[in-house]
Amino acid sequence: MTPPSSPDPESGPPARPATGRRRPDAVPALSTGCLDDVRPGSLLVAMPSLTDPTFAGTVVFVLDHNDSGTLGVVLGRPSQVEIRDVLPGWCDLAVDPVVFHVGGPCETDTALCLAVCDPALGASPDEDCGLRPVAGDVHLVDLDADPEELVGRVRGLRVFAGYAGWSPGQLAAEVAEGAWACVPGSPDDVLSELAGPELWRRVMGRQTGRLAVLSTAPADPSAN
């Protein structure tokens, strides 16, 4: 048997055989946004760790955010109260289902209305017709105004009973705890026919990275 030859000192050490292994890629961090991402028109999406039954599995459309606190409305939580029974003049402009949506736990006997305007439908909306801009094509509606003034100006509206509110520092603490994801919103979110977990999954599913993966998890962990 021929003994193995000695390695040539000028050729360097012998090459190591390939093992087929590779260093695993680092798992990307779960990006949920931060308080700087919260602004009118953005969404606060409840993370599965948020178990408070008031907000578990919710999507909140932000109406205002400043040093005085944050205000928004929960989307996709229809009630059994028909708009025609309370505000008959506005039911023809509302999109299906034509009911009050539960906007949040604050002042639930107060009606708040959001309309989505479409510049292609005609003149730009203004406060003279009862509209106040929130973000992009989304406007707050003065329900004391004449609904006829909005015919041909909006492509739909939603009426909410109550709203969600956070005092100064309260939302910052909840975001830091990972209770909410702060993501961009869309006018279509306001008018969406989806409700509850379906809306939550739709919003989460259009995100990127690990946040999108959560769209396959239950919005409310208690439903698992």
C-alpha positions as CSV (number, residue, x, y, z in Angstrom):
1,M,0.0,0.0,0.0
2,T,1.4,3.4,-1.0
3,P,1.6,5.8,1.9
4,P,-0.1,9.1,1.4
5,S,2.1,11.8,0.0
6,S,3.1,14.7,2.1
7,P,1.5,18.0,1.4
8,D,3.4,20.5,-0.7
9,P,4.3,23.3,1.8
10,E,4.1,25.9,-1.1
11,S,0.6,24.8,-2.1
12,G,-1.0,25.7,1.3
13,P,-3.1,23.4,3.5
14,P,-5.4,20.9,1.8
15,A,-8.9,22.0,1.0
16,R,-11.5,21.0,3.4
17,P,-14.3,18.9,2.0
18,A,-17.6,20.7,1.5
19,T,-20.1,19.8,4.3
20,G,-23.2,21.2,2.6
21,R,-23.9,23.4,5.6
22,R,-24.4,27.2,5.5
23,R,-24.7,29.7,8.2
24,P,-28.4,30.3,8.8
25,D,-29.7,33.8,7.9
26,A,-30.6,35.9,10.9
27,V,-34.3,36.0,11.6
28,P,-35.5,39.5,10.8
29,A,-37.0,41.4,13.7
30,L,-40.8,41.8,13.8
31,S,-41.3,45.4,12.7
32,T,-44.5,46.9,14.1
33,G,-43.7,50.6,13.5
34,C,-43.4,53.2,16.2
35,L,-45.3,56.2,17.6
36,D,-43.8,58.4,14.8
37,D,-45.8,56.4,12.3
38,V,-49.1,57.3,14.0
39,R,-50.8,60.1,12.1
40,P,-54.2,60.9,10.7
41,G,-55.1,58.2,8.1
42,S,-52.8,55.6,9.6
43,L,-54.0,52.3,11.2
44,L,-53.4,50.9,14.6
45,V,-53.7,47.1,14.2
46,A,-54.1,45.1,17.4
47,M,-51.4,42.5,17.8
48,P,-52.3,39.0,19.0
49,S,-50.8,39.8,22.4
50,L,-53.5,42.4,23.0
51,T,-56.2,40.5,24.9
52,D,-58.3,43.4,26.1
53,P,-61.7,42.4,24.8
54,T,-62.4,46.1,23.9
55,F,-59.6,46.1,21.3
56,A,-58.6,42.5,20.7
57,G,-58.5,41.8,16.9
58,T,-59.4,45.4,16.0
59,V,-58.2,47.8,13.3
60,V,-58.4,51.5,14.3
61,F,-58.4,54.3,11.8
62,V,-56.5,57.3,13.3
63,L,-58.3,60.6,13.0
64,D,-56.1,62.8,15.1
65,H,-52.7,62.5,16.9
66,N,-50.9,65.2,18.8
67,D,-49.6,66.2,22.2
68,S,-53.1,66.1,23.6
69,G,-53.6,62.4,22.8
70,T,-54.9,60.2,20.0
71,L,-58.3,59.7,18.6
72,G,-59.6,57.1,16.1
73,V,-62.5,54.8,15.2
74,V,-62.6,51.0,15.2
75,L,-63.3,49.7,11.7
76,G,-65.3,46.6,10.8
77,R,-67.5,46.4,13.8
78,P,-71.1,46.7,12.6
79,S,-74.0,47.0,15.0
80,Q,-77.6,46.1,14.6
81,V,-78.8,49.7,14.5
82,E,-79.9,50.8,11.0
83,I,-78.9,54.3,10.0
84,R,-82.3,55.0,8.5
85,D,-83.8,54.6,12.0
86,V,-81.7,57.3,13.4
87,L,-80.3,59.5,10.6
88,P,-82.7,58.8,7.7
89,G,-81.2,61.5,5.5
90,W,-77.8,59.9,5.4
91,C,-78.7,56.3,4.7
92,D,-78.6,56.7,0.9
93,L,-75.0,57.9,1.0
94,A,-73.8,55.1,3.3
95,V,-72.2,51.9,2.0
96,D,-73.3,48.4,2.9
97,P,-74.0,47.4,5.5
98,V,-76.0,50.5,6.1
99,V,-75.8,50.3,9.9
100,F,-73.9,52.2,12.7
101,H,-70.5,50.8,13.3
102,V,-69.1,50.6,16.9
103,G,-66.3,53.1,16.7
104,G,-65.0,52.6,20.2
105,P,-65.8,52.7,23.9
106,C,-65.8,56.5,24.3
107,E,-69.0,58.4,24.1
108,T,-71.0,55.6,22.5
109,D,-74.1,57.8,22.2
110,T,-72.2,60.2,19.9
111,A,-72.4,59.7,16.1
112,L,-69.3,60.3,14.0
113,C,-69.2,60.0,10.2
114,L,-66.4,59.5,7.8
115,A,-66.8,60.0,4.0
116,V,-64.5,59.1,1.2
117,C,-64.4,61.7,-1.5
118,D,-63.5,61.1,-5.1
119,P,-62.1,64.1,-7.0
120,A,-63.2,62.5,-10.2
121,L,-66.8,62.9,-9.2
122,G,-66.7,66.7,-9.3
123,A,-65.7,69.8,-7.4
124,S,-63.2,69.5,-4.5
125,P,-65.0,69.1,-1.1
126,D,-64.8,71.9,1.5
127,E,-66.2,72.8,4.9
128,D,-69.1,74.7,3.3
129,C,-70.6,71.3,2.4
130,G,-70.0,69.8,5.8
131,L,-66.7,68.1,5.2
132,R,-63.4,68.4,7.1
133,P,-60.3,66.7,5.8
134,V,-58.7,63.9,7.8
135,A,-56.2,62.4,5.4
136,G,-56.2,62.1,1.6
137,D,-59.7,61.5,0.4
138,V,-61.1,60.7,3.9
139,H,-63.2,63.5,5.5
140,L,-65.1,63.9,8.7
141,V,-68.8,64.8,8.0
142,D,-70.9,67.3,9.8
143,L,-74.1,65.3,10.4
144,D,-76.0,68.6,11.0
145,A,-75.3,69.6,7.4
146,D,-77.6,68.9,4.5
147,P,-76.8,65.5,3.1
148,E,-77.9,66.7,-0.4
149,E,-74.8,68.8,-0.5
150,L,-72.7,65.7,-0.6
151,V,-74.5,64.0,-3.5
152,G,-72.0,63.6,-6.3
153,R,-69.1,64.5,-4.1
154,V,-68.5,61.3,-2.1
155,R,-68.3,57.7,-3.1
156,G,-69.6,56.5,0.2
157,L,-69.6,57.0,4.0
158,R,-69.7,55.2,7.3
159,V,-71.4,56.3,10.5
160,F,-69.8,55.3,13.8
161,A,-71.2,55.2,17.3
162,G,-68.4,56.3,19.7
163,Y,-64.7,56.4,19.2
164,A,-61.4,55.2,20.6
165,G,-59.2,57.6,22.5
166,W,-55.8,57.6,24.2
167,S,-54.6,60.3,26.7
168,P,-51.1,61.7,26.3
169,G,-48.5,59.0,26.8
170,Q,-51.0,56.2,26.9
171,L,-50.7,55.0,23.3
172,A,-46.9,55.4,23.4
173,A,-46.8,52.9,26.3
174,E,-49.0,50.4,24.5
175,V,-47.0,50.7,21.3
176,A,-43.8,50.1,23.3
177,E,-45.3,47.0,24.9
178,G,-46.0,45.6,21.4
179,A,-49.8,45.8,21.7
180,W,-50.2,47.7,18.3
181,A,-48.7,47.7,14.9
182,C,-48.7,51.1,13.3
183,V,-49.2,50.7,9.5
184,P,-50.4,52.9,6.6
185,G,-54.1,53.1,6.0
186,S,-56.3,53.5,2.9
187,P,-59.6,55.1,2.2
188,D,-60.8,51.7,1.1
189,D,-60.3,50.5,4.7
190,V,-63.0,53.0,5.9
191,L,-65.5,51.7,3.4
192,S,-64.6,48.0,3.4
193,E,-67.4,45.5,3.8
194,L,-65.1,43.2,5.7
195,A,-65.6,43.0,9.4
196,G,-63.8,41.6,12.5
197,P,-61.1,39.0,11.8
198,E,-61.5,39.2,8.0
199,L,-60.6,42.9,8.0
200,W,-57.7,42.3,10.4
201,R,-56.3,39.6,8.2
202,R,-56.7,41.7,5.0
203,V,-54.8,44.6,6.6
204,M,-52.0,42.4,8.0
205,G,-51.7,40.4,4.8
206,R,-50.7,43.4,2.8
207,Q,-47.8,44.2,5.1
208,T,-44.3,42.9,4.6
209,G,-42.0,40.5,6.4
210,R,-43.0,38.7,9.6
211,L,-45.9,41.1,10.1
212,A,-47.6,39.6,7.0
213,V,-47.1,36.1,8.4
214,L,-49.3,37.1,11.3
215,S,-52.2,37.4,9.0
216,T,-52.6,33.6,9.3
217,A,-52.8,33.8,13.1
218,P,-56.1,34.4,14.9
219,A,-56.7,38.1,15.5
220,D,-57.9,37.4,19.0
221,P,-55.7,34.7,20.7
222,S,-58.7,33.6,22.8
223,A,-60.3,32.4,19.5
224,N,-57.4,29.9,19.0
